[in-house]
């Protein structure tokens, strides 16, 4: 499990508290929603890749197994290792 720590100015925190009952919980939820959306996209991509590969005899039956398959591919790169495209903003949820 990973822990993410953020720093915001006191006035930024007050602004969040103005509209959000639990700003810390809200930020955690934003990260979890983003992770779920990315997971869903990866699962679709990896399932298609595995189905199209004639050398694959079995496809993992769980999301975790499909993610492990995706991340263990030869040549896999994470976002920090890939060129950033003009239309991507890695700071957006």
C-alpha positions in Angstrom: 0.0 0.0 0.0 1.2 3.5 -0.8 0.8 6.7 1.2 0.5 10.0 -0.6 1.1 13.3 1.3 0.1 16.6 -0.1 0.7 20.1 1.1 -1.7 23.0 0.5 -1.9 26.5 1.9 -4.1 27.2 4.9 -6.4 29.4 2.7 -6.7 26.5 0.2 -7.7 24.2 3.0 -10.2 26.7 4.3 -11.7 27.0 0.8 -12.1 23.2 0.6 -13.7 23.2 4.1 -16.1 25.8 2.9 -17.7 23.3 0.5 -16.5 19.9 1.6 -17.4 18.3 4.9 -14.3 16.0 4.8 -11.6 17.4 2.5 -9.1 14.7 3.4 -11.6 12.0 2.6 -12.6 13.8 -0.6 -9.0 13.9 -1.8 -8.6 10.2 -1.0 -11.8 9.5 -3.0 -10.5 11.4 -6.0 -7.4 9.3 -6.1 -9.3 6.1 -5.7 -11.8 7.0 -8.5 -8.9 7.9 -10.8 -7.2 4.6 -10.0 -10.4 2.7 -10.7 -10.9 4.4 -14.0 -7.3 3.7 -15.1 -7.7 0.1 -13.9 -10.8 -0.3 -16.0 -9.0 1.0 -19.1 -5.9 -1.2 -18.4 -8.2 -4.3 -18.0 -9.9 -3.7 -21.3 -6.6 -3.2 -23.1 -4.9 -6.2 -21.5 -7.8 -8.6 -22.1 -7.9 -7.6 -25.8 -4.1 -8.1 -26.0 -4.3 -11.5 -24.4 -7.3 -12.6 -26.5 -5.5 -11.6 -29.7 -2.2 -13.3 -28.7 -2.1 -16.9 -30.2 0.5 -17.9 -27.7 -1.7 -17.2 -24.7 -3.4 -20.3 -23.4 -5.2 -18.8 -20.4 -6.4 -15.4 -19.4 -6.3 -14.4 -15.7 -9.8 -14.6 -14.1 -9.3 -11.6 -11.7 -8.6 -7.9 -12.1 -5.5 -8.3 -10.1 -4.3 -11.1 -12.4 -5.0 -9.0 -15.5 -3.1 -6.0 -14.0 -0.1 -8.2 -13.1 -0.1 -9.6 -16.6 -0.1 -6.0 -18.0 2.6 -4.7 -15.7 4.9 -7.7 -16.3 4.9 -7.4 -20.1 8.4 -7.1 -21.6 8.9 -3.4 -22.4 6.2 -2.2 -20.0 6.8 1.5 -19.1 5.0 3.7 -16.6 3.9 7.2 -17.4 7.1 8.8 -16.1 9.1 6.7 -18.6 6.9 7.6 -21.6 7.0 10.8 -23.6 4.2 13.2 -22.6 1.7 14.0 -25.4 0.4 17.5 -26.0 -3.1 16.6 -25.0 -2.3 14.8 -21.7 -2.2 16.5 -18.3 -0.9 14.1 -15.7 -2.1 16.4 -13.0 -5.8 15.9 -13.8 -7.8 13.3 -12.0 
